[in-house]
């Protein structure tokens, strides 16, 4: 039986009221935010907001940075496991 005082209880009840599934929201919301953020400098209102399009070299550098971050993070996570520290 769930504790009524728990935040999880209230948040799940709120999501039931809204009618969405939290797992689906967690999967789709970051992608939506990223797409809109990438689109905004190229949008018709960009000049009114003072935005300029990003250089094309930005995207490969961003992809490479994210890939290196994922690889390095995975290596650091696995290092203590291989050493039998965890």
C-alpha positions in Angstrom: 0.0 0.0 0.0 1.3 3.4 -0.9 2.0 6.1 1.6 -0.2 9.1 0.9 2.6 11.4 2.1 5.0 10.3 -0.7 5.7 12.7 -3.6 5.5 9.7 -6.0 1.9 9.1 -5.0 0.9 12.7 -5.7 2.9 12.9 -9.0 1.5 9.7 -10.3 -2.1 10.8 -9.4 -1.5 14.1 -11.2 -0.2 12.3 -14.3 -3.3 10.0 -14.2 -5.5 13.2 -14.2 -3.6 14.6 -17.1 -3.9 11.3 -18.9 -0.3 10.8 -20.0 2.2 8.1 -19.3 5.4 9.3 -17.5 7.7 6.9 -19.4 6.4 8.3 -22.7 6.8 11.9 -21.5 10.4 11.1 -20.4 11.3 9.7 -23.8 9.8 12.4 -26.0 10.2 15.7 -24.1 14.0 16.0 -24.3 13.9 15.3 -28.1 11.2 17.9 -28.5 13.2 20.5 -26.6 16.4 19.7 -28.6 14.6 19.9 -31.9 13.0 23.3 -31.1 16.3 24.6 -29.7 18.1 23.6 -32.9 15.3 25.0 -35.1 14.9 28.3 -33.4 18.0 30.1 -34.9 16.6 29.2 -38.4 13.0 30.1 -37.6 11.2 33.0 -39.3 11.2 34.9 -35.9 14.9 34.4 -35.4 15.9 37.8 -36.8 13.3 39.5 -34.6 14.8 37.8 -31.6 18.4 38.6 -32.6 19.4 35.0 -33.4 21.7 34.0 -36.2 22.0 30.5 -37.7 24.8 28.4 -36.3 27.8 27.6 -38.5 27.6 24.2 -40.2 30.8 23.1 -38.4 29.0 23.4 -35.1 26.9 20.3 -35.6 29.8 17.8 -36.2 31.7 19.3 -33.3 28.7 18.9 -31.1 28.2 15.3 -32.2 31.8 14.5 -31.6 31.7 16.1 -28.1 28.6 14.2 -27.1 30.1 10.9 -28.4 33.3 11.5 -26.5 31.3 12.3 -23.4 29.4 9.0 -23.7 32.5 6.9 -24.3 34.5 8.5 -21.5 31.6 8.3 -19.0 31.1 4.6 -19.8 34.9 4.0 -19.4 34.9 5.7 -16.0 31.9 3.8 -14.9 33.4 0.4 -15.9 36.9 1.1 -14.4 35.9 0.4 -10.7 33.9 -2.7 -11.8 36.9 -4.2 -13.7 39.1 -3.5 -10.7 36.6 -5.3 -8.5 36.1 -2.2 -6.3 32.4 -2.3 -6.7 
